[in-house]
Amino acid sequence: MNPIGATDDPLFAERYRAIDARDIRFDGQFFTAVSSTGIYCRPSCPARTPKPHNVTFYLTSAAAHEAGFRACKRCLPEATPGTPEWDIRRDLAGRAMRLIADGVVDREGVDGLAARLGYTSRHLHRLLVAELGAGPLALARARRAQSARTLLVGTDLPVAQVAFAAGFGSVRQFNDTIQVVFAFRPGELRLKARAHHASTPDADQPVDADGTVAPVRLDVDLPVRQPFDAAGVFRFLAERAVDQVEVADLSKAGERVRYARTLTLPQGPAAVDIVATRIGHTGWRVRVGLELASLADVAPAVARVRRLLDLDADPVAIDASLGADPALASLVARTPGIRVPGAVDPHELVVRALIGQQISVGAARTHLGRLAAHAGSPYESAIAGLSRLFPTPSQIAAAVPLPVAGESLDPDRPLRLPGQAIRAVVATAQALASGELDVHVAADADTLRSQLVARPRIGAWTAAYIAMRVLGDPDAWLIGDVALVAGAKAIGLLDGTAPTAASHRALAHRAEAWAPWRSYAAMHLWRAATDAAAARRSGR
């Protein structure tokens, strides 16, 4: 996207109205550069609104950096939720930004990023400059600056360690970047803007009694765009929590919710402990405790937690669109800021989706718990209840024996599914392990769906569910989902006596009006189905 600076451009007028109103809803979605001051701001910056002829809008902070602007010291534009643009966009730029956010450029360089996307590094650079105003190195530098600011103001981590945790190659590079972006030295930025509740991580990654390096532990606040249905997204994760891999506490769901889990990051095994606490009547504060094998995993861990909780969604736009339909208006009013939970590991989500086909959530959880206990690696965590990593595709392929034709299934088999289902899970795990099936956050949605449905026992429902949760596809629709039909009937959207097949067709047709937010509409209908079932059980 080229910078927007022409005052007669309709998009310029829309964004100028947003900055004139200091509308916090647009923070992180674009940046305002002011030629008369040489700075760029978030839309809600409290400073005097600049004159239109001095304003240029950029989609990324990196583009503003490249154009010679520095970050505003007053509004700190880097301290905002990310833009939902990268989940909505299915083009190369959107896919590249999802990988950059996960730290691929830091770990594999621009050539590695280009190879993952199937382009040459030169073509990728050209396209990103044309679309976003900055190349991959500049975009990665902006991400590192954002990560560094978060650690500087939110933790007591020594400055040198902040540099490496944020992905910088040297302390000098870190110091230079912070000075250029924020016009502060790192220590000055920490004193100027640090959070009230800083954590004190282990400064030198101490060594345990047995000689092993102890995990790095620190707490980080995660910016979140309000409203945020914290209770709903944590409940969704809790209902699907796999024993030893995940734990949750919803006992005070109105005020505080908690979810923790193990995960595998680029530098090794890790765990995250996420707590959302209500602030005022409608707001939520989200804080994550990190337990990492290396400081280099801070940025990937934060990026994956943000995707898991869908923190970069634009809830105001989604609610306004879905709430305009009278059929959904009451659901949106009851649950503002609903989210679509993502995934911390694409391969894990594929396995979970495949095992969970056509069985209840509770049954899938039992099967997955047994599989994790049998095939997953042990993990020693300071977080109670976490003691195992979800098995990798290679571990599943090695640990789950294939059924032998003509023989009865072993009742003690690690995956107690029918024979055909076991074969499908093992074959898919083998394909994931070998790279034959390439599932990652920047996969092309249409290509991924085609690859999935071409495999045995993976239908359109499973492919859509994987796209919804791995890619963050906001417009996935799960054709044939029984709970969606149940939810639609519960709110009177469908005739309760209509045949099943006709109901699915009618609902899919009706859902076309909810594009491009059908994934969020599905979450509302699932919630309606759950509430209706609970009401029947209680006799209301």
PLY file of the C-alpha trace (Angstrom):
ply
format ascii 1.0
element vertex 540
property float x
property float y
property float z
element edge 539
property int vertex1
property int vertex2
end_header
0.00 0.00 0.00
1.41 3.38 -0.98
1.32 6.11 1.70
-1.95 8.03 1.79
-1.22 11.75 1.58
-3.68 13.16 -0.94
-6.33 15.09 0.95
-8.94 14.38 -1.75
-8.53 10.62 -1.31
-11.65 9.14 0.44
-9.40 6.92 2.57
-7.43 9.98 3.67
-10.64 11.71 4.73
-11.77 8.67 6.72
-8.46 8.38 8.55
-8.22 12.10 9.16
-11.62 12.02 10.84
-10.32 9.19 13.05
-7.27 11.18 14.20
-9.31 14.34 14.66
-11.62 12.36 16.98
-8.59 10.69 18.65
-10.37 7.40 18.08
-8.57 4.68 20.03
-10.26 1.97 17.95
-7.85 2.66 15.08
-4.64 2.42 17.13
-2.29 -0.03 15.44
-4.29 -0.11 12.21
-2.42 2.80 10.65
0.11 5.46 11.61
-0.02 9.24 11.17
3.20 10.93 10.01
3.43 14.71 10.37
5.88 16.50 8.08
6.04 19.65 10.18
7.32 17.76 13.24
9.04 14.73 11.68
7.19 12.31 13.96
4.57 9.62 13.52
1.74 8.91 15.98
-1.05 6.53 16.77
-4.54 7.78 15.75
-5.53 8.51 19.34
-2.52 10.72 20.08
-3.65 13.54 22.43
-1.51 16.15 20.65
-3.15 18.88 18.59
-4.55 17.53 15.31
-2.08 18.42 12.53
-3.19 20.29 9.44
-4.23 17.97 6.61
-1.52 19.13 4.20
1.14 18.07 6.76
-0.25 14.54 7.19
0.66 11.26 5.51
-0.81 7.93 6.59
1.18 4.68 6.63
-0.06 1.15 7.15
3.10 0.12 9.02
5.41 1.90 11.42
8.32 0.54 9.36
7.14 2.58 6.38
7.11 5.70 8.55
10.65 4.89 9.73
11.83 4.43 6.16
10.31 7.80 5.21
12.42 9.48 7.90
9.90 9.86 10.75
10.46 8.88 14.39
7.94 7.64 16.95
6.02 10.16 19.04
7.32 10.33 22.61
3.90 11.27 23.89
1.63 8.55 22.49
4.23 5.77 21.92
2.63 4.36 18.75
4.55 1.07 19.06
2.64 0.23 22.26
-0.57 -0.73 20.46
-2.33 -3.93 19.42
-1.37 -5.08 15.94
-3.50 -4.45 12.92
-6.08 -7.09 11.94
-5.07 -6.42 8.34
-2.67 -9.37 8.19
-5.38 -11.93 9.00
-7.89 -10.35 6.64
-5.47 -10.10 3.75
-4.73 -13.36 1.96
-2.16 -11.84 -0.40
1.61 -12.17 -0.24
2.01 -9.06 1.92
-0.37 -10.35 4.57
1.24 -13.78 4.59
4.71 -12.24 4.86
3.68 -10.07 7.81
2.40 -13.10 9.73
5.80 -14.79 9.34
7.71 -11.61 10.20
5.64 -11.30 13.39
6.70 -14.84 14.30
10.38 -13.86 13.97
11.22 -15.75 10.78
13.47 -12.98 9.44
15.44 -12.94 12.71
15.98 -16.70 12.57
16.25 -17.42 8.84
16.94 -14.09 7.19
15.13 -12.58 4.21
16.10 -15.56 2.05
14.39 -17.89 4.53
11.26 -15.75 4.54
11.18 -15.66 0.74
11.71 -19.43 0.49
8.76 -20.08 2.81
6.56 -17.92 0.62
7.81 -19.39 -2.66
9.36 -16.21 -4.11
12.83 -14.80 -4.64
14.05 -12.39 -1.98
14.35 -9.62 -4.59
10.74 -10.01 -5.73
9.51 -10.18 -2.13
11.38 -6.98 -1.25
9.96 -5.20 -4.29
6.41 -6.26 -3.50
6.53 -5.35 0.19
7.97 -1.91 -0.55
5.21 -1.33 -3.10
2.43 -2.63 -0.83
3.59 -1.60 2.66
6.19 1.08 2.11
9.06 -0.96 3.59
11.05 -4.08 2.80
11.30 -7.21 4.95
14.39 -6.06 6.87
12.75 -2.77 7.81
9.51 -4.51 8.78
11.45 -6.97 10.94
13.37 -4.10 12.54
10.08 -2.40 13.45
8.87 -5.64 15.03
12.08 -5.88 17.04
11.66 -2.28 18.18
8.11 -3.04 19.33
9.28 -6.12 21.24
12.15 -4.18 22.81
9.85 -1.37 23.95
7.52 -3.92 25.58
10.40 -5.51 27.49
12.02 -2.22 28.46
8.91 -0.72 30.00
7.27 -3.91 31.26
10.15 -5.84 32.84
13.36 -5.34 34.78
15.31 -7.44 32.27
18.84 -6.00 31.88
19.10 -3.79 28.80
21.67 -6.01 27.10
19.38 -9.01 27.49
16.43 -7.01 26.13
18.45 -6.53 22.94
18.84 -10.26 22.32
15.36 -11.14 23.56
13.90 -8.72 21.01
15.87 -10.35 18.21
18.73 -7.88 17.68
22.10 -9.26 16.62
24.10 -6.95 18.85
23.66 -4.42 21.63
25.00 -1.68 19.37
22.39 -2.44 16.71
19.74 -2.41 19.44
20.90 0.95 20.84
21.02 2.53 17.39
17.55 1.30 16.46
15.92 2.46 19.69
17.56 5.87 19.29
16.38 6.19 15.67
12.83 4.92 16.26
12.03 6.51 19.60
14.63 9.32 19.91
15.47 7.90 23.33
18.31 5.77 24.57
17.01 2.42 25.94
17.50 3.45 29.57
15.69 6.74 28.97
12.78 4.96 27.33
12.51 2.63 30.31
12.44 5.52 32.78
10.02 7.52 30.66
7.36 4.95 29.90
7.82 1.77 31.92
4.79 -0.03 33.29
3.80 0.13 36.93
4.08 -3.62 37.44
7.45 -4.67 36.15
8.70 -8.20 36.63
12.20 -9.23 37.53
13.35 -12.18 35.43
16.38 -14.27 36.14
19.14 -11.94 34.95
21.71 -14.49 33.79
19.56 -17.58 33.21
20.84 -19.40 36.33
22.02 -22.98 36.37
20.10 -25.61 38.32
21.73 -28.00 40.80
22.09 -30.69 38.13
23.97 -28.34 35.82
21.14 -27.63 33.39
20.22 -24.07 32.47
17.08 -22.95 34.24
14.25 -21.49 32.15
13.89 -17.75 31.70
10.79 -16.46 33.47
9.21 -13.04 33.00
5.80 -11.41 32.75
4.65 -9.24 29.86
1.51 -7.14 29.38
-0.24 -7.68 26.04
-2.05 -4.73 24.45
-5.62 -5.68 23.57
-8.20 -3.89 21.49
-11.44 -3.51 23.48
-14.08 -4.85 23.84
-12.59 -8.26 24.49
-14.66 -11.33 25.33
-12.03 -12.76 27.65
-14.40 -15.13 29.44
-15.57 -16.60 26.14
-12.20 -17.26 24.55
-10.73 -18.68 27.78
-13.81 -20.92 28.18
-13.36 -22.21 24.62
-9.74 -23.13 25.38
-10.59 -24.60 28.79
-13.24 -26.91 27.35
-10.64 -28.35 24.97
-7.69 -28.41 27.38
-5.56 -31.54 27.08
-4.47 -33.04 30.39
-0.82 -32.27 31.33
-0.47 -30.00 28.28
-3.02 -27.34 29.27
-4.73 -26.09 32.44
-7.38 -23.44 33.00
-9.15 -21.70 35.86
-12.56 -20.13 35.21
-13.73 -20.12 38.82
-13.93 -16.31 38.83
-14.88 -15.87 35.19
-16.57 -12.54 35.79
-13.39 -10.94 37.13
-10.40 -13.10 36.29
-9.71 -16.00 33.92
-6.55 -18.03 33.47
-5.21 -20.45 30.88
-1.76 -22.02 30.74
-0.07 -24.50 28.45
3.21 -25.92 27.23
4.44 -25.31 23.71
7.51 -25.78 21.54
9.28 -22.64 20.35
12.24 -22.22 17.98
14.81 -22.41 20.81
13.16 -25.19 22.80
10.24 -26.20 25.00
8.35 -23.52 26.88
5.19 -22.72 28.80
2.90 -19.70 29.00
0.55 -18.70 31.81
-2.05 -16.19 30.59
-4.26 -14.21 32.96
-7.00 -11.79 31.94
-8.28 -9.45 34.65
-11.33 -7.24 34.35
-10.73 -3.50 34.43
-13.83 -1.40 35.07
-17.13 -2.63 33.65
-16.07 -3.75 30.17
-12.28 -3.68 29.85
-9.78 -6.50 30.32
-6.07 -6.46 31.00
-4.08 -9.41 29.62
-0.77 -10.46 31.11
1.29 -13.49 30.16
3.90 -15.25 32.26
6.61 -16.73 30.04
8.74 -19.75 30.90
11.30 -20.07 28.10
14.37 -22.06 27.17
15.97 -18.89 25.78
15.42 -15.15 25.76
15.38 -15.36 21.97
11.94 -16.96 22.23
10.25 -13.96 23.86
8.97 -12.43 20.61
7.73 -15.72 19.06
5.99 -16.63 22.34
4.20 -13.29 22.50
3.22 -13.48 18.83
1.72 -16.95 19.28
-0.21 -15.98 22.40
-1.62 -12.98 20.56
-2.77 -15.26 17.74
-4.19 -17.77 20.21
-6.37 -15.10 21.84
-7.07 -13.22 18.58
-5.90 -10.01 20.26
-5.36 -8.12 17.01
-8.95 -8.43 15.82
-11.01 -5.29 15.18
-14.00 -5.98 17.47
-15.77 -2.70 16.73
-15.85 -3.34 12.99
-16.87 -6.97 13.48
-19.62 -6.17 15.97
-20.95 -3.32 13.83
-21.15 -5.55 10.76
-22.72 -8.60 12.41
-24.92 -6.53 14.72
-26.52 -4.86 11.70
-28.27 -8.17 10.95
-31.38 -8.38 13.17
-30.86 -12.14 13.47
-27.49 -11.66 15.19
-28.05 -8.30 16.89
-29.02 -9.78 20.25
-26.04 -12.17 20.23
-23.60 -9.35 19.47
-25.14 -7.16 22.17
-24.85 -9.98 24.70
-21.23 -10.83 23.79
-19.39 -7.79 22.42
-15.83 -8.32 21.29
-16.15 -12.05 20.60
-12.92 -13.68 19.41
-11.94 -16.67 17.26
-9.27 -18.62 19.18
-6.17 -19.34 17.13
-3.39 -21.87 17.56
0.12 -21.81 19.00
1.23 -24.71 16.79
-0.27 -25.31 13.33
0.69 -29.00 13.26
-0.89 -29.61 16.65
-4.12 -27.99 15.50
-4.28 -30.21 12.42
-3.99 -33.32 14.59
-6.57 -32.00 17.07
-9.01 -31.16 14.29
-8.59 -34.57 12.66
-9.11 -36.47 15.92
-12.05 -34.26 16.89
-14.05 -34.91 13.72
-17.57 -36.19 14.32
-17.11 -36.73 18.06
-17.91 -34.54 21.03
-15.47 -32.01 22.47
-15.22 -34.10 25.64
-14.46 -37.32 23.75
-11.80 -35.58 21.64
-10.21 -34.21 24.79
-9.99 -37.73 26.24
-8.39 -39.15 23.09
-5.91 -36.29 22.86
-4.97 -36.59 26.54
-4.22 -40.27 26.09
-2.17 -39.55 22.96
-0.19 -36.80 24.69
0.56 -39.01 27.69
1.77 -41.82 25.41
3.73 -39.88 22.77
4.46 -36.38 24.12
7.78 -35.43 25.68
7.92 -34.80 29.46
8.34 -31.18 30.50
9.25 -29.83 33.93
7.33 -26.64 34.55
6.96 -24.37 37.55
3.33 -23.96 36.46
1.17 -26.47 38.30
-0.56 -29.01 36.08
1.82 -28.72 33.12
4.11 -31.70 32.69
4.08 -32.69 29.02
4.45 -31.26 25.53
1.90 -32.06 22.86
3.51 -34.70 20.62
5.09 -33.63 17.35
3.97 -35.24 14.08
7.14 -37.37 14.10
6.39 -38.61 17.61
2.80 -39.45 16.68
3.88 -41.32 13.56
6.40 -43.32 15.58
4.24 -43.98 18.65
0.86 -44.89 17.14
0.86 -48.37 15.57
-1.22 -48.87 12.45
-4.07 -51.40 12.74
-3.40 -54.75 11.10
-6.01 -55.79 8.56
-8.12 -58.67 9.81
-7.05 -58.33 13.43
-9.08 -56.87 16.27
-8.03 -53.47 17.51
-5.97 -53.49 20.71
-8.20 -52.06 23.47
-5.09 -50.47 25.04
-3.95 -48.74 21.84
-2.71 -45.16 22.42
-5.30 -43.70 20.04
-8.60 -45.49 20.60
-10.29 -44.53 17.36
-11.62 -46.76 14.57
-8.97 -48.27 12.30
-9.55 -45.94 9.35
-9.36 -42.89 11.61
-6.07 -44.10 13.10
-4.61 -44.60 9.63
-5.67 -41.11 8.62
-4.10 -39.53 11.71
-0.81 -41.39 11.26
-0.65 -40.67 7.52
-1.32 -36.97 8.14
1.33 -36.89 10.88
3.83 -38.47 8.50
2.96 -35.90 5.83
3.41 -33.03 8.28
6.72 -34.43 9.53
8.12 -34.86 6.02
6.90 -31.49 4.75
4.62 -33.08 2.17
1.76 -31.28 3.92
3.01 -27.77 4.71
0.78 -26.07 7.28
1.91 -22.73 8.72
0.48 -19.33 9.60
1.36 -17.84 6.22
0.03 -20.65 4.04
-2.19 -19.64 1.14
-5.74 -20.37 2.33
-7.07 -21.82 -0.92
-3.99 -23.98 -1.48
-4.10 -25.27 2.09
-7.77 -26.20 1.85
-7.16 -28.06 -1.41
-4.24 -29.99 0.08
-6.25 -30.92 3.15
-9.43 -32.13 1.45
-7.33 -34.22 -0.94
-6.23 -36.33 2.02
-8.19 -39.31 3.38
-10.86 -38.50 5.98
-10.33 -34.73 5.82
-13.45 -32.98 4.59
-14.52 -29.42 3.99
-15.48 -28.92 7.65
-12.03 -29.86 8.95
-10.26 -27.80 6.29
-12.35 -24.74 7.17
-11.76 -25.25 10.90
-7.99 -25.45 10.36
-8.06 -22.30 8.20
-10.10 -20.53 10.88
-7.72 -21.32 13.72
-4.29 -21.67 12.06
-4.50 -18.90 9.48
-6.82 -16.65 11.48
-9.23 -16.68 8.53
-12.04 -14.33 9.62
-14.42 -15.59 6.96
-14.34 -19.38 7.27
-17.68 -21.20 7.24
-17.97 -24.76 8.53
-20.48 -26.40 6.22
-22.26 -29.30 7.88
-21.54 -28.22 11.46
-24.36 -29.53 13.64
-23.80 -26.98 16.40
-24.10 -24.07 13.98
-27.53 -25.31 12.89
-28.50 -25.86 16.53
-27.47 -22.31 17.38
-29.37 -20.90 14.41
-32.50 -22.78 15.47
-32.08 -21.61 19.07
-32.28 -17.96 17.99
-35.12 -18.60 15.55
-33.04 -18.12 12.43
-33.98 -21.57 11.08
-37.16 -23.61 11.19
-36.71 -26.13 13.98
-38.62 -28.81 12.03
-36.70 -28.53 8.75
-34.68 -31.57 7.57
-31.00 -31.53 8.49
-29.58 -31.24 4.97
-31.97 -28.42 4.09
-31.06 -26.59 7.30
-27.35 -26.74 6.48
-27.93 -25.40 2.97
-30.22 -22.64 4.21
-27.78 -21.56 6.91
-24.79 -21.55 4.54
-26.77 -19.34 2.16
-27.85 -17.04 5.00
-24.26 -16.80 6.26
-23.12 -15.25 2.98
-24.52 -11.96 4.27
-22.08 -12.09 7.20
-18.94 -12.02 5.06
-16.14 -11.18 5.68
-16.76 -12.10 9.34
-18.34 -15.55 9.11
-15.82 -17.08 11.52
-17.03 -14.65 14.20
-20.68 -15.33 13.34
-19.90 -19.03 13.85
-18.55 -18.29 17.32
-21.82 -16.50 18.19
-23.93 -19.41 16.94
-21.80 -21.96 18.78
-22.31 -19.94 21.93
-26.08 -19.84 21.30
-26.15 -23.63 20.84
-24.21 -24.18 24.07
-26.47 -21.83 26.02
-29.61 -23.51 24.64
-28.33 -26.96 25.60
-27.47 -25.76 29.11
-30.95 -24.27 29.47
-32.56 -27.58 28.45
-30.46 -29.49 30.97
-31.45 -27.13 33.75
-35.12 -27.31 32.79
-35.45 -23.60 32.01
0 1
1 2
2 3
3 4
4 5
5 6
6 7
7 8
8 9
9 10
10 11
11 12
12 13
13 14
14 15
15 16
16 17
17 18
18 19
19 20
20 21
21 22
22 23
23 24
24 25
25 26
26 27
27 28
28 29
29 30
30 31
31 32
32 33
33 34
34 35
35 36
36 37
37 38
38 39
39 40
40 41
41 42
42 43
43 44
44 45
45 46
46 47
47 48
48 49
49 50
50 51
51 52
52 53
53 54
54 55
55 56
56 57
57 58
58 59
59 60
60 61
61 62
62 63
63 64
64 65
65 66
66 67
67 68
68 69
69 70
70 71
71 72
72 73
73 74
74 75
75 76
76 77
77 78
78 79
79 80
80 81
81 82
82 83
83 84
84 85
85 86
86 87
87 88
88 89
89 90
90 91
91 92
92 93
93 94
94 95
95 96
96 97
97 98
98 99
99 100
100 101
101 102
102 103
103 104
104 105
105 106
106 107
107 108
108 109
109 110
110 111
111 112
112 113
113 114
114 115
115 116
116 117
117 118
118 119
119 120
120 121
121 122
122 123
123 124
124 125
125 126
126 127
127 128
128 129
129 130
130 131
131 132
132 133
133 134
134 135
135 136
136 137
137 138
138 139
139 140
140 141
141 142
142 143
143 144
144 145
145 146
146 147
147 148
148 149
149 150
150 151
151 152
152 153
153 154
154 155
155 156
156 157
157 158
158 159
159 160
160 161
161 162
162 163
163 164
164 165
165 166
166 167
167 168
168 169
169 170
170 171
171 172
172 173
173 174
174 175
175 176
176 177
177 178
178 179
179 180
180 181
181 182
182 183
183 184
184 185
185 186
186 187
187 188
188 189
189 190
190 191
191 192
192 193
193 194
194 195
195 196
196 197
197 198
198 199
199 200
200 201
201 202
202 203
203 204
204 205
205 206
206 207
207 208
208 209
209 210
210 211
211 212
212 213
213 214
214 215
215 216
216 217
217 218
218 219
219 220
220 221
221 222
222 223
223 224
224 225
225 226
226 227
227 228
228 229
229 230
230 231
231 232
232 233
233 234
234 235
235 236
236 237
237 238
238 239
239 240
240 241
241 242
242 243
243 244
244 245
245 246
246 247
247 248
248 249
249 250
250 251
251 252
252 253
253 254
254 255
255 256
256 257
257 258
258 259
259 260
260 261
261 262
262 263
263 264
264 265
265 266
266 267
267 268
268 269
269 270
270 271
271 272
272 273
273 274
274 275
275 276
276 277
277 278
278 279
279 280
280 281
281 282
282 283
283 284
284 285
285 286
286 287
287 288
288 289
289 290
290 291
291 292
292 293
293 294
294 295
295 296
296 297
297 298
298 299
299 300
300 301
301 302
302 303
303 304
304 305
305 306
306 307
307 308
308 309
309 310
310 311
311 312
312 313
313 314
314 315
315 316
316 317
317 318
318 319
319 320
320 321
321 322
322 323
323 324
324 325
325 326
326 327
327 328
328 329
329 330
330 331
331 332
332 333
333 334
334 335
335 336
336 337
337 338
338 339
339 340
340 341
341 342
342 343
343 344
344 345
345 346
346 347
347 348
348 349
349 350
350 351
351 352
352 353
353 354
354 355
355 356
356 357
357 358
358 359
359 360
360 361
361 362
362 363
363 364
364 365
365 366
366 367
367 368
368 369
369 370
370 371
371 372
372 373
373 374
374 375
375 376
376 377
377 378
378 379
379 380
380 381
381 382
382 383
383 384
384 385
385 386
386 387
387 388
388 389
389 390
390 391
391 392
392 393
393 394
394 395
395 396
396 397
397 398
398 399
399 400
400 401
401 402
402 403
403 404
404 405
405 406
406 407
407 408
408 409
409 410
410 411
411 412
412 413
413 414
414 415
415 416
416 417
417 418
418 419
419 420
420 421
421 422
422 423
423 424
424 425
425 426
426 427
427 428
428 429
429 430
430 431
431 432
432 433
433 434
434 435
435 436
436 437
437 438
438 439
439 440
440 441
441 442
442 443
443 444
444 445
445 446
446 447
447 448
448 449
449 450
450 451
451 452
452 453
453 454
454 455
455 456
456 457
457 458
458 459
459 460
460 461
461 462
462 463
463 464
464 465
465 466
466 467
467 468
468 469
469 470
470 471
471 472
472 473
473 474
474 475
475 476
476 477
477 478
478 479
479 480
480 481
481 482
482 483
483 484
484 485
485 486
486 487
487 488
488 489
489 490
490 491
491 492
492 493
493 494
494 495
495 496
496 497
497 498
498 499
499 500
500 501
501 502
502 503
503 504
504 505
505 506
506 507
507 508
508 509
509 510
510 511
511 512
512 513
513 514
514 515
515 516
516 517
517 518
518 519
519 520
520 521
521 522
522 523
523 524
524 525
525 526
526 527
527 528
528 529
529 530
530 531
531 532
532 533
533 534
534 535
535 536
536 537
537 538
538 539
